Amino acid sequence: MKLSKKIFFLIIFTSSLIVRSQQMEYNSHYVFNPYLLNPSMIGDGEKNIFLGYRKQWAGFVGAPEIQQITFDSPLENKKSAIGFRVSNDITNVIGRTSGYLTYKYKVRFSKESDLSFALSGGFFQTRILFDRIIALDKFESVLFESNQKYTGFDADFAFNYRYKKFVIGALAKNILQNTVVYFNDNDTKDLNYSFIRQYNVHAHYNFSLKSDNFHITPIFLLQSVQGIPFNYEGNVLLDYRNKYFFNLNYSHKNSAGVSASVLFDNSIQISYTYEIPTNSLLNYSFTSQEISIKFLLRKNQDFSKLKEIEDLKNQNNSLFEKTDFIEQKQLKLDLEIQKNRDSINSLKDSLNSIVYGLERVINNLKYDSKDLDSLIKKATESIKNDSTVKNIYNNEDEISSPDTKEVI
């Protein structure tokens, strides 16, 4: 029994060493889902739902495997974003399930530069997986209380700075450094397992080629556990029309791999990674594989855009109604103008008739006046030729003459 206990504690101890190297939940698909790399990079596009699975060192007993789900979405003000991440990580006989909520805020300096901060907080649970214990005696699990679990709260902090197409950022994980204690019923040798702070620093730059159809993005990443030197990792991501992706990955003294990803119908992105170890595990053909599917909720991604579209539709409908009203009014005006034009033409014809009548009257009057003058002239001459009238005219002349004497 004592030998079995030693073997069991050795397994737990070696498991804890592996877990310490895996507390950051290593994955390679952060090139397709920045949330996995740095929470402060969420919400820069549309809403995303991401499902991922990674099996590391397949064929190695107790090798790590992880399942994870993420969701992130920008808020209406475009300066903030929210997200959550759920993951289940199993390494040897230690399992860890966690769920974190993330809030991100962006400070804009200009159209070309901004600084984003993110705080993630949530609960995690670690447990011993007794069904994975390999022991000489099937009753070895009684060394520990059955279903030992530890639940705690932890937080992560991240930031990134963007200038044009260059981005640099950093992340600190396991800020609270929780300690897990597993109790041993057989003796006083309990197992203490602590979460150590994790850090990463990363940078990338996006190069555009051939009228913005091709993009090449080198990604550089430094990772470290507190008290352990940094481990570096590099990627070269090729993007064609934001639809076809190909990535080359190298992790120093760990692995090298290739990834491919295709975006279908601008809504579903499927990605796959195949890696081989570059350390002593290469001799054992322990490969690592990762697959993920990402849903881009473009149709419902931005309610403000949908609202703008709806407003435009309403404006167009209103414009059509106004146009129809104006057309009807114009038609009425055209009818009234036509009626007025007809009335004016009728009046014009009447005026022309009146003018024509007046002209005839005037002409007749001229003719009548000439005849009248002629008649008057003839009458005057006839009167003057009359003898009686002549005597009257003569007598008048004598009376009116100044040489004539007054007769008394």
C-alpha positions as CSV (number, residue, x, y, z in Angstrom):
1,M,0.0,0.0,0.0
2,K,2.8,2.4,0.8
3,L,4.4,1.9,-2.6
4,S,1.1,2.5,-4.2
5,K,0.6,5.7,-2.3
6,K,4.0,6.9,-3.4
7,I,3.2,6.1,-7.0
8,F,-0.1,7.9,-6.6
9,F,1.5,11.0,-5.2
10,L,4.1,10.9,-7.9
11,I,1.4,10.9,-10.5
12,I,-0.3,13.8,-8.8
13,F,2.9,15.7,-8.6
14,T,3.9,15.1,-12.2
15,S,0.4,16.0,-13.2
16,S,0.7,19.3,-11.3
17,L,3.9,20.1,-13.2
18,I,2.1,19.5,-16.5
19,V,-0.8,21.5,-15.4
20,R,1.4,24.4,-14.4
21,S,2.7,24.5,-18.0
22,Q,-0.9,24.2,-19.2
23,Q,-2.6,26.7,-16.9
24,M,-2.8,29.1,-19.8
25,E,-4.9,26.6,-21.7
26,Y,-2.6,26.5,-24.7
27,N,-4.2,26.7,-28.2
28,S,-3.2,27.8,-31.6
29,H,-6.6,29.1,-33.0
30,Y,-6.1,32.5,-31.4
31,V,-5.1,33.5,-34.9
32,F,-8.8,33.0,-35.9
33,N,-10.3,34.0,-32.6
34,P,-8.4,36.9,-30.9
35,Y,-10.5,36.4,-27.7
36,L,-8.3,33.3,-27.0
37,L,-5.2,35.5,-27.1
38,N,-6.3,38.7,-25.5
39,P,-9.8,39.6,-24.2
40,S,-9.2,43.3,-25.0
41,M,-9.4,42.5,-28.7
42,I,-13.0,41.4,-28.6
43,G,-15.9,43.3,-30.2
44,D,-13.9,44.9,-33.1
45,G,-16.2,43.2,-35.7
46,E,-19.4,41.4,-35.6
47,K,-20.9,39.1,-33.0
48,N,-19.0,35.8,-32.8
49,I,-19.7,32.3,-31.3
50,F,-16.7,30.1,-31.2
51,L,-16.5,26.3,-30.5
52,G,-13.1,24.7,-30.2
53,Y,-11.4,21.4,-29.3
54,R,-7.7,20.6,-29.0
55,K,-6.0,17.3,-28.3
56,Q,-2.3,17.8,-27.5
57,W,0.3,15.0,-27.8
58,A,-2.2,12.4,-28.9
59,G,-1.2,9.0,-27.8
60,F,0.6,10.2,-24.7
61,V,-1.1,9.0,-21.5
62,G,-2.5,12.0,-19.6
63,A,-1.9,14.4,-22.4
64,P,-3.8,17.7,-22.2
65,E,-7.1,18.3,-24.0
66,I,-9.4,21.3,-23.9
67,Q,-12.9,22.2,-25.1
68,Q,-13.9,25.8,-25.1
69,I,-16.8,28.1,-26.1
70,T,-16.5,31.9,-26.5
71,F,-19.0,34.6,-27.4
72,D,-18.3,38.3,-27.9
73,S,-20.3,41.3,-29.2
74,P,-19.7,45.0,-29.6
75,L,-22.1,47.3,-27.8
76,E,-24.0,50.1,-29.6
77,N,-21.6,52.8,-28.6
78,K,-18.8,51.0,-30.5
79,K,-16.4,51.8,-27.6
80,S,-17.4,48.9,-25.4
81,A,-17.8,45.2,-25.9
82,I,-18.8,42.2,-23.8
83,G,-18.1,38.5,-24.0
84,F,-17.9,35.2,-22.1
85,R,-15.7,32.2,-22.2
86,V,-16.3,28.7,-20.9
87,S,-13.6,26.1,-21.0
88,N,-12.9,22.6,-19.8
89,D,-9.3,21.6,-19.5
90,I,-8.1,18.1,-18.6
91,T,-4.5,17.1,-18.0
92,N,-3.8,13.7,-16.6
93,V,-5.9,13.3,-13.5
94,I,-6.6,17.0,-12.9
95,G,-9.6,18.6,-14.5
96,R,-10.5,22.3,-14.5
97,T,-13.7,23.9,-15.7
98,S,-14.1,27.7,-15.8
99,G,-16.4,30.4,-16.9
100,Y,-15.4,34.1,-17.3
101,L,-17.3,37.2,-18.2
102,T,-15.4,40.0,-20.0
103,Y,-15.9,43.7,-20.4
104,K,-13.8,45.7,-22.8
105,Y,-13.6,49.5,-23.2
106,K,-11.8,51.4,-26.0
107,V,-10.3,54.8,-25.8
108,R,-10.0,56.4,-29.3
109,F,-7.2,58.9,-29.9
110,S,-8.0,59.2,-33.6
111,K,-9.2,57.2,-36.5
112,E,-5.8,55.5,-36.8
113,S,-5.1,54.8,-33.1
114,D,-6.8,53.6,-30.0
115,L,-6.2,51.8,-26.6
116,S,-8.4,49.0,-25.3
117,F,-8.7,47.6,-21.8
118,A,-10.4,44.4,-20.7
119,L,-11.2,42.8,-17.3
120,S,-12.4,39.2,-17.1
121,G,-13.7,37.7,-14.0
122,G,-15.4,34.4,-13.1
123,F,-15.5,31.1,-11.3
124,F,-13.4,28.0,-11.8
125,Q,-13.6,24.5,-10.4
126,T,-10.7,22.0,-10.2
127,R,-11.2,18.4,-9.4
128,I,-9.4,15.0,-9.2
129,L,-10.5,12.6,-11.9
130,F,-10.4,9.3,-10.1
131,D,-11.5,7.3,-13.1
132,R,-8.2,8.3,-14.8
133,I,-6.0,7.1,-11.9
134,I,-3.8,4.2,-12.8
135,A,-3.0,2.2,-9.7
136,L,-2.0,-1.4,-8.8
137,D,-5.0,-1.6,-6.4
138,K,-8.4,-0.6,-7.7
139,F,-9.2,0.7,-4.2
140,E,-6.4,3.3,-4.2
141,S,-8.9,6.0,-4.8
142,V,-9.9,5.8,-1.1
143,L,-6.6,7.7,-0.3
144,F,-8.6,10.8,-1.1
145,E,-12.1,11.8,-0.3
146,S,-14.4,11.0,-3.2
147,N,-15.3,13.8,-5.7
148,Q,-12.8,16.3,-4.2
149,K,-13.4,19.6,-5.8
150,Y,-12.3,23.2,-5.3
151,T,-14.3,26.2,-6.5
152,G,-12.8,29.7,-6.6
153,F,-13.0,33.1,-8.2
154,D,-10.2,34.6,-10.3
155,A,-9.7,37.4,-12.8
156,D,-7.6,38.3,-15.8
157,F,-6.5,41.8,-17.1
158,A,-5.5,42.7,-20.6
159,F,-4.9,45.7,-22.9
160,N,-3.8,46.4,-26.4
161,Y,-2.8,49.4,-28.4
162,R,-3.5,49.9,-32.1
163,Y,-1.8,52.3,-34.5
164,K,-3.1,51.9,-38.1
165,K,-2.4,48.2,-38.9
166,F,0.0,47.6,-36.0
167,V,-1.2,46.1,-32.7
168,I,0.6,45.3,-29.5
169,G,-0.9,44.0,-26.3
170,A,-0.4,42.1,-23.1
171,L,-2.4,39.8,-20.8
172,A,-2.1,38.8,-17.1
173,K,-4.0,35.6,-16.0
174,N,-4.7,34.1,-12.6
175,I,-4.3,37.4,-10.9
176,L,-5.5,36.1,-7.5
177,Q,-3.2,33.1,-7.4
178,N,-5.7,30.7,-5.8
179,T,-4.3,27.6,-3.9
180,V,-6.1,24.3,-4.1
181,V,-5.8,21.8,-1.2
182,Y,-6.7,18.1,-1.6
183,F,-7.1,16.3,1.7
184,N,-5.6,12.9,2.3
185,D,-7.6,10.6,4.7
186,N,-4.7,8.1,5.1
187,D,-2.1,10.5,6.5
188,T,-1.4,14.2,6.8
189,K,0.4,14.5,3.5
190,D,-2.1,16.7,1.7
191,L,-1.6,18.0,-1.8
192,N,-1.4,21.7,-2.4
193,Y,-1.8,23.0,-6.0
194,S,-1.5,26.7,-6.7
195,F,-2.4,28.7,-9.8
196,I,0.5,30.8,-10.8
197,R,0.2,34.1,-12.6
198,Q,0.6,33.8,-16.4
199,Y,1.7,36.6,-18.7
200,N,1.8,37.0,-22.5
201,V,2.9,39.8,-24.7
202,H,2.0,39.8,-28.4
203,A,2.3,42.0,-31.5
204,H,1.2,41.8,-35.1
205,Y,1.1,43.8,-38.3
206,N,-1.2,43.4,-41.2
207,F,0.3,43.8,-44.7
208,S,-2.0,44.3,-47.7
209,L,-1.0,43.0,-51.2
210,K,-2.6,43.3,-54.7
211,S,-5.4,45.7,-54.2
212,D,-6.2,44.5,-50.7
213,N,-7.1,41.0,-51.8
214,F,-4.2,39.4,-50.0
215,H,-3.1,40.0,-46.4
216,I,-0.1,38.7,-44.6
217,T,0.0,39.1,-40.8
218,P,3.1,38.1,-38.8
219,I,2.1,37.4,-35.2
220,F,4.7,37.3,-32.4
221,L,3.9,36.0,-29.0
222,L,5.9,35.7,-25.7
223,Q,4.4,33.6,-22.9
224,S,5.6,33.1,-19.4
225,V,4.7,31.5,-16.0
226,Q,5.8,33.6,-13.0
227,G,9.3,32.7,-12.2
228,I,10.0,30.9,-15.5
229,P,11.6,32.6,-18.6
230,F,9.5,33.5,-21.5
231,N,8.7,31.1,-24.3
232,Y,8.3,32.6,-27.7
233,E,6.0,31.7,-30.5
234,G,5.6,33.0,-34.1
235,N,2.9,32.8,-36.8
236,V,2.6,33.9,-40.4
237,L,-1.1,34.2,-41.3
238,L,-2.1,34.5,-45.0
239,D,-5.5,35.8,-45.8
240,Y,-7.1,35.8,-49.2
241,R,-10.2,38.1,-49.5
242,N,-11.0,37.4,-45.9
243,K,-12.3,34.0,-46.9
244,Y,-9.4,31.6,-47.2
245,F,-6.8,31.5,-44.5
246,F,-3.5,29.6,-44.1
247,N,-1.2,29.8,-41.1
248,L,2.3,28.6,-40.2
249,N,3.1,28.3,-36.5
250,Y,6.3,27.7,-34.6
251,S,6.5,27.4,-30.8
252,H,10.1,27.4,-29.5
253,K,11.2,24.0,-28.2
254,N,7.6,22.8,-28.3
255,S,6.0,22.3,-31.7
256,A,5.6,23.4,-35.4
257,G,2.3,23.3,-37.3
258,V,0.1,24.4,-40.1
259,S,-3.5,25.6,-40.0
260,A,-6.1,26.1,-42.7
261,S,-9.4,27.9,-42.4
262,V,-12.3,28.6,-44.7
263,L,-15.2,31.1,-44.3
264,F,-18.5,29.8,-45.8
265,D,-21.2,32.2,-46.9
266,N,-19.6,34.9,-44.7
267,S,-21.2,33.3,-41.7
268,I,-19.4,30.0,-40.7
269,Q,-15.7,29.6,-40.4
270,I,-14.2,26.1,-40.0
271,S,-10.5,25.8,-39.0
272,Y,-8.1,22.9,-38.5
273,T,-4.5,22.7,-37.2
274,Y,-2.0,19.9,-37.3
275,E,1.2,20.1,-35.2
276,I,4.2,18.0,-34.6
277,P,6.5,18.3,-31.5
278,T,10.0,19.8,-31.9
279,N,11.3,18.4,-28.7
280,S,12.1,14.8,-27.5
281,L,8.4,13.8,-28.1
282,L,9.1,13.9,-31.8
283,N,10.6,10.4,-31.5
284,Y,7.2,9.1,-30.3
285,S,5.1,10.7,-33.0
286,F,2.9,12.5,-30.5
287,T,1.0,14.9,-32.7
288,S,-1.4,17.7,-31.7
289,Q,-4.6,18.6,-33.5
290,E,-7.1,21.3,-33.1
291,I,-10.4,22.0,-34.8
292,S,-12.9,24.9,-34.3
293,I,-16.0,26.3,-35.8
294,K,-16.9,30.0,-35.6
295,F,-20.3,31.6,-36.3
296,L,-20.2,35.1,-37.5
297,L,-23.6,36.6,-36.8
298,R,-23.5,39.2,-39.5
299,K,-27.3,39.3,-40.2
300,N,-27.9,40.3,-36.6
301,Q,-24.6,41.7,-35.7
302,D,-25.4,45.4,-35.5
303,F,-28.8,46.5,-34.4
304,S,-27.9,50.2,-35.1
305,K,-27.2,49.3,-38.8
306,L,-30.5,47.4,-39.0
307,K,-32.2,50.4,-37.4
308,E,-30.5,52.7,-40.0
309,I,-31.7,50.4,-42.8
310,E,-35.2,50.4,-41.4
311,D,-35.1,54.2,-41.0
312,L,-34.0,54.5,-44.7
313,K,-36.9,52.2,-45.7
314,N,-39.3,54.3,-43.7
315,Q,-37.9,57.5,-45.3
316,N,-38.2,56.0,-48.7
317,N,-41.8,55.0,-48.1
318,S,-42.5,58.5,-46.8
319,L,-40.8,60.0,-49.8
320,F,-42.8,57.8,-52.1
321,E,-46.0,58.9,-50.3
322,K,-45.0,62.6,-50.6
323,T,-44.0,62.1,-54.3
324,D,-47.4,60.5,-55.0
325,F,-49.1,63.4,-53.2
326,I,-47.1,65.9,-55.2
327,E,-47.9,64.0,-58.4
328,Q,-51.7,64.1,-57.6
329,K,-51.5,67.8,-56.8
330,Q,-49.5,68.5,-59.9
331,L,-52.1,66.6,-61.9
332,K,-54.9,68.8,-60.4
333,L,-52.8,71.9,-61.1
334,D,-52.4,70.8,-64.7
335,L,-56.1,70.3,-65.0
336,E,-56.8,73.8,-63.5
337,I,-54.2,75.3,-65.8
338,Q,-55.8,73.7,-68.8
339,K,-59.2,75.0,-67.7
340,N,-57.8,78.4,-67.2
341,R,-56.0,78.2,-70.6
342,D,-59.3,77.3,-72.2
343,S,-61.0,80.2,-70.4
344,I,-58.3,82.6,-71.5
345,N,-58.6,81.4,-75.1
346,S,-62.3,81.8,-75.0
347,L,-61.9,85.3,-73.5
348,K,-59.3,86.1,-76.1
349,D,-61.7,85.0,-78.9
350,S,-64.5,87.2,-77.3
351,L,-62.1,90.2,-77.1
352,N,-61.1,89.7,-80.7
353,S,-64.8,89.7,-81.7
354,I,-65.4,92.8,-79.7
355,V,-62.3,94.5,-81.2
356,Y,-63.5,93.5,-84.7
357,G,-67.0,94.9,-84.0
358,L,-65.5,98.1,-82.6
359,E,-63.4,98.5,-85.7
360,R,-66.4,98.1,-87.9
361,V,-68.3,100.7,-85.9
362,I,-65.5,103.1,-86.1
363,N,-65.2,102.6,-89.8
364,N,-68.9,103.1,-90.2
365,L,-68.7,106.3,-88.1
366,K,-66.0,107.7,-90.3
367,Y,-68.0,107.0,-93.3
368,D,-71.1,108.6,-91.8
369,S,-69.2,111.7,-90.7
370,K,-67.9,112.3,-94.2
371,D,-71.5,112.0,-95.5
372,L,-72.7,114.4,-92.8
373,D,-70.1,116.9,-93.6
374,S,-70.9,116.8,-97.3
375,L,-74.6,117.2,-96.6
376,I,-73.9,120.2,-94.3
377,K,-71.7,121.8,-96.9
378,K,-74.4,121.3,-99.6
379,A,-77.1,122.7,-97.4
380,T,-75.0,125.7,-96.6
381,E,-74.3,126.5,-100.2
382,S,-78.0,126.1,-101.1
383,I,-78.9,128.5,-98.3
384,K,-76.4,131.0,-99.4
385,N,-77.7,130.9,-102.9
386,D,-81.2,131.6,-101.7
387,S,-82.3,135.4,-102.4
388,T,-84.1,135.9,-99.2
389,V,-81.1,134.6,-97.2
390,K,-78.8,136.9,-99.2
391,N,-80.9,139.9,-98.2
392,I,-80.7,138.9,-94.6
393,Y,-77.0,138.6,-94.9
394,N,-76.7,142.0,-96.6
395,N,-78.9,143.8,-94.0
396,E,-76.8,142.3,-91.3
397,D,-73.7,143.6,-92.9
398,E,-75.2,147.1,-93.1
399,I,-76.2,147.2,-89.5
400,S,-72.9,145.9,-88.4
401,S,-71.0,148.4,-90.5
402,P,-69.3,151.3,-88.5
403,D,-69.9,154.0,-91.1
404,T,-73.7,153.6,-90.8
405,K,-75.5,156.4,-89.0
406,E,-78.0,155.8,-86.3
407,V,-81.5,156.7,-87.3
408,I,-83.9,158.2,-84.7
